[in-house]
């Protein structure tokens, strides 16, 4: 079993279980919850006391580090079942906090790495189903965590689409997927999605049928017409949406991006 040729550096972690007891059929994508370089990812998983590791890391410097050979089970997803089947990837954020964004360059490297893993391990269709039966896996399905974060988590359908295009021999980056209208309960709740449409009227009909909302590619509610982020931020400051977890819950349930609203709140009160 080989490792990826996309690797720029190697810093082996002692934290693993040796050879896998299952073939590779999954890929678990995590975020580091920090804007750190690849070398730092390697150092984080170096101490035995850490009791954690990953197969690969992608730093904010867009370099790929190998921490545990693909043939070995890393300790990454809080699940023996998943880690024995999955190649695990830690992806660095471009900035700290908010919706934990990832740069376009790092996202592209992630897509290349996932494509390479699929190709070498005979995964012909990189599926994201929103559940454990798909190829792409989320840490939050196995543990009480927000990993891989709102931003990267929302990109899983796009990652799967891009990887499958490349597995079929088309290496161009999709533009059409960025123009889709998505029908969801809230932008951050990708698992509630009932469909993605190029035609807005079709998206509206789907939203009406299921009592959901329509979001554009940037996560803005386009149907029914919602409040602007600035309006919401001023309402939050006024106390209309409560505090702490209550505020997060109420904004999310209303279909708004809590992290985007909170970012503007923080800017206004400084």
C-alpha positions in Angstrom: 0.0 0.0 0.0 1.6 3.2 -1.2 1.5 6.8 0.1 0.7 9.9 -1.9 3.3 11.5 -4.1 1.8 14.8 -3.2 3.6 14.7 0.1 6.0 17.6 0.7 7.3 16.5 4.1 7.3 13.6 6.5 7.1 13.6 10.3 5.9 10.3 11.6 3.7 10.1 14.6 4.0 7.1 17.0 0.3 7.4 17.7 -1.3 4.6 15.5 -2.5 1.0 15.8 -0.2 -0.5 13.2 -1.6 -2.1 10.0 -5.3 -1.6 9.3 -7.7 -4.5 9.7 -9.9 -3.3 6.9 -9.3 -2.1 3.3 -9.5 1.6 2.6 -13.0 2.5 1.6 -13.4 5.9 3.4 -11.7 9.3 3.6 -12.2 11.3 6.8 -11.7 15.0 6.4 -11.0 17.0 9.6 -10.0 20.6 10.3 -7.2 21.6 12.6 -9.2 24.3 14.3 -6.3 26.6 13.8 -4.4 28.5 11.0 -1.2 26.5 11.2 1.5 25.3 8.7 2.1 21.7 7.8 5.2 21.4 9.9 3.2 22.4 13.0 0.6 19.7 12.2 3.5 17.1 12.3 4.8 18.4 15.7 1.3 18.4 17.2 0.9 14.7 16.7 4.6 13.8 17.6 4.2 13.4 21.4 2.9 10.0 22.6 1.0 11.8 25.3 -1.2 13.4 22.5 -2.8 10.0 21.8 -3.9 11.4 18.4 -2.7 11.5 14.8 -3.7 11.6 11.2 -2.5 10.0 8.0 -2.0 13.4 6.2 -2.1 17.0 7.1 -2.4 20.0 4.8 -1.1 23.3 6.3 -2.2 26.8 5.6 1.1 27.1 3.7 -0.5 24.6 1.2 2.1 21.8 2.0 1.1 18.2 2.6 2.7 16.3 5.5 2.6 12.6 6.0 2.2 11.6 9.7 1.0 8.0 9.5 1.5 5.7 6.5 -1.8 4.9 4.7 -1.3 1.2 5.5 -1.6 2.0 9.2 -4.7 3.1 11.2 -4.3 6.6 12.6 -6.1 7.8 15.7 -8.1 10.6 14.3 -11.9 10.1 14.2 -12.7 8.8 17.7 -13.8 5.5 16.0 -11.9 2.3 15.4 -14.5 1.4 12.8 -13.9 4.6 10.8 -10.2 4.9 11.3 -9.5 1.3 10.1 -11.4 2.1 6.9 -10.5 5.7 6.3 -7.5 7.7 5.2 -7.6 10.7 7.6 -6.7 14.2 6.6 -6.3 17.2 8.9 -6.8 20.5 7.0 -5.6 23.8 8.3 -7.9 26.8 8.4 -7.0 30.1 6.8 -8.1 32.0 10.0 -9.2 31.2 13.5 -12.8 31.2 14.6 -16.0 32.2 12.8 -17.0 29.5 10.4 -13.4 28.2 10.4 -12.6 29.0 6.7 -10.1 27.2 4.5 -8.3 29.0 1.6 -9.1 28.2 -2.0 -5.6 27.0 -2.5 -5.7 24.5 0.4 -9.2 23.3 -0.7 -7.8 22.6 -4.2 -4.9 20.6 -2.7 -7.4 18.7 -0.6 -9.3 17.8 -3.7 -6.1 16.6 -5.4 -5.1 14.5 -2.4 -8.6 12.9 -2.1 -8.5 12.1 -5.8 -5.1 10.6 -5.5 -6.2 8.5 -2.5 -9.3 7.2 -4.4 -7.3 6.4 -7.5 -4.6 4.4 -5.7 -7.1 2.5 -3.5 -9.6 1.6 -6.2 -12.4 3.9 -5.0 -14.1 4.6 -8.3 -16.9 6.8 -6.9 -16.2 9.3 -4.2 -19.6 9.6 -2.5 -20.9 12.0 0.1 -24.3 10.9 1.4 -24.5 13.0 4.6 -24.0 9.7 6.5 -21.5 7.0 7.3 -22.4 4.9 4.2 -20.6 7.3 1.9 -16.9 7.6 1.2 -16.4 11.0 2.7 -16.7 11.0 6.5 -17.1 13.7 9.2 -15.6 13.5 12.7 -18.8 15.0 14.1 -20.7 11.8 13.3 -18.5 9.8 15.7 -17.8 12.3 18.5 -19.2 15.4 20.2 -17.2 17.8 18.1 -17.8 20.6 15.5 -15.1 19.1 13.3 -14.6 19.6 10.3 -16.2 23.0 11.0 -19.0 24.9 9.2 -17.1 26.0 6.2 -15.3 22.8 5.3 -18.4 20.7 6.2 -20.4 22.7 3.7 -17.9 21.9 1.0 -18.2 18.1 1.2 -20.7 17.8 -1.8 -18.4 20.1 -3.9 -15.4 18.0 -2.9 -17.1 14.8 -3.9 -18.2 16.3 -7.2 -14.8 17.6 -8.1 -13.0 14.4 -7.1 -15.4 12.3 -9.3 -14.8 14.6 -12.3 -11.1 14.0 -12.0 -11.5 10.3 -11.5 -13.4 10.3 -14.8 -10.5 12.3 -16.4 -11.9 15.8 -16.3 -9.5 17.9 -14.3 -11.2 21.3 -14.8 -12.7 22.9 -11.7 -16.5 23.0 -11.8 -18.2 26.3 -12.2 -21.8 25.2 -12.4 -21.9 23.8 -8.9 -21.2 27.3 -7.6 -24.4 28.6 -9.2 -26.8 26.1 -7.6 -29.6 27.1 -5.4 -29.7 24.8 -2.3 -32.8 24.0 -0.4 -32.0 23.5 3.3 -33.2 24.2 6.8 -30.2 26.5 7.3 -27.0 27.1 5.4 -24.8 25.4 8.0 -27.1 22.3 8.1 -26.0 20.6 4.9 -27.6 17.3 6.1 -31.1 18.9 5.9 -30.6 19.7 2.1 -33.5 18.4 0.0 -32.0 19.4 -3.4 -29.8 21.7 -5.4 -31.2 23.5 -8.5 -30.0 25.7 -11.3 -33.5 27.1 -11.7 -34.7 29.3 -8.8 -38.4 28.6 -9.4 -37.7 24.8 -9.1 -35.8 25.5 -5.8 -38.7 27.6 -4.5 -41.2 24.8 -5.2 -39.0 22.3 -3.4 -38.7 24.8 -0.4 -42.4 25.3 -0.3 -43.0 21.5 -0.3 -40.7 20.8 2.6 -41.1 24.1 4.5 -37.4 25.0 4.0 -35.4 27.9 2.6 -33.5 28.6 -0.6 -29.8 29.7 -0.3 -27.5 31.0 -3.1 -23.9 29.8 -3.5 -22.7 32.3 -0.8 -25.2 31.0 1.8 -27.6 34.0 1.5 -31.3 33.3 1.9 -33.0 34.2 -1.4 -36.4 32.6 -0.6 -38.4 33.5 1.3 -36.6 36.9 1.5 -34.6 37.1 4.7 -33.0 39.9 6.6 -29.5 41.1 5.7 -26.5 40.1 7.9 -26.2 43.7 9.0 -29.8 43.9 10.1 -29.4 40.7 12.1 -26.2 41.9 13.7 -27.9 45.0 15.0 -30.9 43.0 16.3 -28.4 40.7 18.1 -26.7 43.8 19.7 -30.2 45.0 20.7 -30.8 41.7 22.4 -33.5 40.4 20.1 -31.9 37.0 19.6 -30.7 36.1 23.1 -27.2 35.2 24.2 -24.7 32.4 23.9 -26.1 29.0 22.8 -29.6 30.3 22.7 -28.6 33.0 20.1 -26.8 30.4 18.0 -29.7 28.0 18.2 -32.3 30.6 17.3 -30.3 32.1 14.4 -29.5 28.7 13.0 -33.1 27.5 13.3 -34.3 30.6 11.5 -32.0 29.6 8.6 -29.2 32.2 9.2 -25.5 31.7 9.4 -24.7 32.3 13.0 -21.0 32.6 12.4 -21.4 35.3 9.7 -23.8 37.3 11.9 -21.5 37.0 15.0 -18.6 38.2 12.9 -20.4 41.5 12.1 -21.6 41.8 15.7 -17.9 41.6 16.8 -16.9 44.3 14.3 -19.8 46.6 15.3 -19.1 46.5 19.1 -15.3 47.0 18.9 
